[in-house]
Amino acid sequence: MNVSNKIGGLREILRFDNWPELVLKRTLFTANPLAVYRAGGMDILVDHGGGDENGVREAMVSPMYRNLIAGLSFHAPINVMDLGANVGGFSLLLQLMKIPLKKVAAIEMNPNTYSRMRFNLERNLDCSLDVSNAAVCGERTTFQLSLGRGSTSDNLYSAGGSAGKPYEIQGVTLDDVYAASFAGETVDLMKLDVEGAEYDILASPFRESLKQVSNLIIEIHPMPGRSQSEVTAALAAAGFLEAARSGDNVFLYRKAA
């Protein structure tokens, strides 16, 4: 990690309620990779050995999602679909921003990351929860993947590498997730951060449930042989308009009136 990244990480740590404890742990007590980050009365389990801190700090205290969510207004508790949930930082951010939650469906591919995500959401959210260890993709299938303790860059194409363990991961479609968690209801906010699988998801015929989504925050990852325009065209065809963006790759889309 270079100096600028270390400084950036320190600044993000200072945004958490127990920052003195976290600073000491990251400088003097590094042998145990597990830590608890505290924010807004929430206790968030983080495994530094699995890279959780990147997802938690980026999701909860950086402007990446926060600035996009700030432009939304909700008049009743909302349904949230979090695809590529990591350890739950996005849903915990909604709680921190005092957005009332009706139900959260969170999907995470890596079984190790999933276990920490489930703990974090069940401990901290007082709403209906539907959490799953699965990979959202373009068709219902099964993947044989090599996965490590966790990483915000885990994906269907190069996950884990030689350091990982073999896992059999169920692949599910967007329509599968919607039917299992929200059938017949509106999804007020969906977050899609699936490290390149967004191209296959949005090219799939199994995305009819997009009609039930009001707001979508999506990260569109650069992928060899794929163009960002594939995703934006699919979203336009589904009735979404770009409302805002954060950096070059994270977008807020809203359903056209």
C-alpha positions as CSV (number, residue, x, y, z in Angstrom):
1,M,0.0,0.0,0.0
2,N,1.5,3.4,-1.0
3,V,1.6,6.4,1.3
4,S,-1.3,8.2,-0.3
5,N,-3.6,5.2,0.2
6,K,-2.5,4.9,3.8
7,I,-3.3,8.5,4.4
8,G,-6.6,8.1,2.7
9,G,-7.4,5.1,4.9
10,L,-6.5,7.0,8.0
11,R,-8.8,9.8,7.1
12,E,-11.6,7.4,6.6
13,I,-10.9,5.7,9.9
14,L,-11.3,9.0,11.7
15,R,-14.9,9.2,10.5
16,F,-15.8,6.2,12.8
17,D,-16.9,6.6,16.4
18,N,-14.2,4.4,17.8
19,W,-11.4,5.9,15.7
20,P,-8.8,6.0,18.5
21,E,-9.2,2.2,19.0
22,L,-9.0,1.5,15.3
23,V,-5.9,3.7,14.8
24,L,-4.1,1.9,17.6
25,K,-5.1,-1.5,16.3
26,R,-4.0,-0.7,12.7
27,T,-0.6,0.6,14.0
28,L,0.3,-1.4,17.1
29,F,-1.9,-4.5,17.2
30,T,-2.0,-5.9,13.7
31,A,-1.6,-9.6,14.5
32,N,-5.4,-10.1,14.9
33,P,-7.0,-9.1,11.6
34,L,-10.5,-8.8,13.1
35,A,-11.8,-5.5,14.2
36,V,-15.1,-3.8,15.1
37,Y,-15.9,-0.5,13.4
38,R,-18.5,1.6,15.2
39,A,-20.8,4.2,13.6
40,G,-24.1,5.5,14.6
41,G,-24.6,2.9,17.3
42,M,-23.8,0.1,14.9
43,D,-21.0,-2.5,15.5
44,I,-19.5,-3.7,12.2
45,L,-17.3,-6.7,12.0
46,V,-14.4,-6.3,9.7
47,D,-11.7,-8.8,8.7
48,H,-8.7,-6.8,7.5
49,G,-7.2,-10.1,6.2
50,G,-10.2,-10.3,3.8
51,G,-10.1,-6.7,2.7
52,D,-13.4,-5.8,4.4
53,E,-12.1,-2.5,5.5
54,N,-12.0,-1.3,1.9
55,G,-15.7,-2.1,1.3
56,V,-16.9,-0.7,4.7
57,R,-14.9,2.5,4.6
58,E,-15.6,3.1,0.9
59,A,-19.3,2.4,1.2
60,M,-20.0,4.2,4.5
61,V,-17.7,7.2,4.7
62,S,-16.5,8.0,1.2
63,P,-18.7,10.2,-1.1
64,M,-19.1,7.3,-3.6
65,Y,-22.6,6.2,-2.6
66,R,-23.4,8.9,0.0
67,N,-23.6,11.7,-2.6
68,L,-25.9,9.7,-4.8
69,I,-28.2,8.6,-2.0
70,A,-28.4,12.2,-0.7
71,G,-30.3,13.1,-3.9
72,L,-33.1,10.7,-3.2
73,S,-36.1,11.2,-1.1
74,F,-38.3,8.4,0.3
75,H,-41.6,8.9,2.1
76,A,-42.0,5.5,3.6
77,P,-39.7,2.6,4.6
78,I,-38.1,1.2,1.5
79,N,-37.2,-2.1,-0.1
80,V,-33.5,-2.5,-0.9
81,M,-31.8,-5.0,-3.1
82,D,-28.0,-5.1,-2.6
83,L,-26.3,-7.3,-5.2
84,G,-22.6,-7.7,-4.5
85,A,-23.1,-6.8,-0.8
86,N,-19.6,-7.5,0.5
87,V,-19.9,-7.2,4.3
88,G,-23.0,-5.0,4.1
89,G,-21.6,-1.5,3.9
90,F,-24.2,-0.2,1.5
91,S,-27.2,-1.2,3.6
92,L,-25.4,0.0,6.8
93,L,-24.9,3.4,5.1
94,L,-28.6,3.7,4.5
95,Q,-29.2,3.0,8.2
96,L,-26.5,5.6,9.1
97,M,-28.2,8.1,6.9
98,K,-31.5,7.4,8.8
99,I,-33.3,6.1,5.7
100,P,-36.1,3.9,7.0
101,L,-35.8,0.3,5.8
102,K,-38.7,-2.1,5.2
103,K,-36.7,-5.0,3.7
104,V,-33.2,-5.6,2.6
105,A,-32.2,-8.5,0.3
106,A,-28.4,-8.8,0.2
107,I,-26.5,-11.2,-2.0
108,E,-22.8,-12.0,-1.6
109,M,-20.8,-14.5,-3.7
110,N,-17.8,-15.3,-1.4
111,P,-19.0,-17.6,1.5
112,N,-16.4,-16.2,3.9
113,T,-17.5,-12.6,3.2
114,Y,-21.1,-13.6,3.3
115,S,-20.8,-14.9,6.9
116,R,-19.5,-11.5,8.0
117,M,-22.2,-9.7,6.0
118,R,-24.9,-11.8,7.6
119,F,-23.6,-11.0,11.1
120,N,-23.4,-7.3,10.3
121,L,-26.9,-6.9,8.9
122,E,-28.6,-9.2,11.5
123,R,-26.9,-7.3,14.3
124,N,-27.5,-3.8,13.1
125,L,-30.6,-3.6,11.0
126,D,-34.1,-3.6,12.5
127,C,-36.0,-4.6,9.3
128,S,-36.9,-7.7,7.4
129,L,-33.8,-9.4,6.0
130,D,-33.2,-11.9,3.2
131,V,-29.5,-12.7,2.8
132,S,-28.0,-15.2,0.4
133,N,-24.7,-16.7,-0.5
134,A,-24.9,-16.7,-4.3
135,A,-23.5,-15.1,-7.5
136,V,-25.9,-12.9,-9.5
137,C,-25.3,-13.5,-13.1
138,G,-27.1,-13.9,-16.5
139,E,-28.5,-17.4,-16.1
140,R,-29.2,-20.0,-13.4
141,T,-26.1,-22.1,-13.1
142,T,-23.4,-23.4,-10.8
143,F,-19.9,-22.0,-10.6
144,Q,-16.7,-23.8,-9.4
145,L,-14.7,-21.0,-8.0
146,S,-11.4,-20.5,-6.1
147,L,-12.1,-18.0,-3.3
148,G,-10.0,-16.6,-0.5
149,R,-11.0,-14.9,2.8
150,G,-12.6,-12.1,0.9
151,S,-11.9,-9.2,-1.4
152,T,-13.9,-6.3,-2.8
153,S,-12.6,-7.4,-6.2
154,D,-13.9,-11.0,-6.0
155,N,-15.6,-11.8,-9.3
156,L,-16.8,-14.7,-11.4
157,Y,-13.8,-14.4,-13.8
158,S,-10.6,-14.4,-11.7
159,A,-11.7,-14.8,-8.1
160,G,-9.3,-16.1,-5.5
161,G,-6.5,-17.2,-7.7
162,S,-4.1,-19.9,-6.5
163,A,-4.4,-18.8,-2.9
164,G,-8.1,-19.6,-2.8
165,K,-10.1,-22.7,-1.8
166,P,-12.5,-24.4,-4.2
167,Y,-16.2,-23.6,-3.7
168,E,-19.4,-24.5,-5.5
169,I,-21.4,-21.3,-5.8
170,Q,-25.0,-21.1,-7.0
171,G,-25.5,-18.7,-9.9
172,V,-28.9,-16.9,-9.8
173,T,-30.5,-14.3,-12.1
174,L,-31.8,-10.9,-11.2
175,D,-35.4,-12.3,-11.7
176,D,-34.6,-15.1,-9.3
177,V,-33.5,-12.7,-6.6
178,Y,-36.6,-10.5,-7.1
179,A,-39.0,-13.4,-7.0
180,A,-37.5,-14.9,-3.9
181,S,-37.5,-11.6,-1.9
182,F,-39.9,-9.1,-3.4
183,A,-42.4,-10.8,-5.7
184,G,-45.1,-8.3,-6.6
185,E,-43.5,-5.4,-4.7
186,T,-41.5,-2.4,-5.8
187,V,-37.8,-2.3,-5.1
188,D,-37.2,1.3,-4.1
189,L,-33.4,1.1,-4.4
190,M,-31.1,-1.5,-5.9
191,K,-27.4,-1.4,-5.7
192,L,-25.5,-3.5,-8.4
193,D,-21.7,-3.9,-7.8
194,V,-20.8,-7.3,-9.2
195,E,-17.3,-6.8,-10.6
196,G,-18.1,-7.1,-14.3
197,A,-21.1,-9.5,-14.1
198,E,-23.4,-6.5,-14.8
199,Y,-22.8,-7.0,-18.5
200,D,-24.3,-10.5,-18.5
201,I,-27.0,-9.6,-16.1
202,L,-28.3,-6.8,-18.2
203,A,-27.9,-8.7,-21.5
204,S,-29.9,-11.6,-20.1
205,P,-33.6,-12.2,-20.8
206,F,-34.0,-12.9,-17.0
207,R,-34.1,-9.2,-16.1
208,E,-37.8,-8.4,-16.3
209,S,-37.8,-7.5,-12.7
210,L,-36.0,-4.2,-13.6
211,K,-39.6,-3.0,-14.3
212,Q,-40.2,-3.1,-10.5
213,V,-37.0,-1.1,-9.6
214,S,-37.4,2.7,-9.0
215,N,-33.8,3.7,-8.4
216,L,-30.6,1.9,-9.3
217,I,-27.0,2.6,-8.2
218,I,-24.6,0.7,-10.4
219,E,-20.9,0.4,-10.8
220,I,-19.9,-0.3,-14.4
221,H,-16.5,-2.0,-14.4
222,P,-14.1,-1.9,-17.4
223,M,-14.0,-5.3,-19.0
224,P,-11.9,-6.5,-21.9
225,G,-14.1,-6.9,-25.0
226,R,-17.1,-5.1,-23.4
227,S,-18.3,-1.5,-23.7
228,Q,-20.0,0.6,-21.0
229,S,-22.5,1.5,-23.7
230,E,-23.9,-2.1,-23.5
231,V,-25.0,-1.5,-19.9
232,T,-26.3,2.1,-20.5
233,A,-28.3,1.0,-23.6
234,A,-29.9,-1.9,-21.6
235,L,-30.9,0.4,-18.8
236,A,-32.3,3.0,-21.3
237,A,-34.3,0.2,-22.9
238,A,-35.6,-0.7,-19.4
239,G,-36.9,2.8,-18.9
240,F,-34.0,4.2,-16.7
241,L,-32.5,7.7,-17.1
242,E,-29.1,8.6,-15.7
243,A,-29.7,11.0,-12.8
244,A,-26.2,11.5,-11.3
245,R,-22.7,9.9,-11.2
246,S,-19.9,9.5,-8.7
247,G,-16.5,9.4,-10.4
248,D,-16.2,7.7,-13.8
249,N,-17.9,4.3,-13.1
250,V,-20.6,4.7,-10.4
251,F,-24.0,5.9,-11.6
252,L,-27.5,6.6,-10.2
253,Y,-30.3,5.7,-12.6
254,R,-33.9,6.5,-12.0
255,K,-37.0,5.1,-13.6
256,A,-38.4,7.6,-16.1
257,A,-41.8,9.0,-15.2
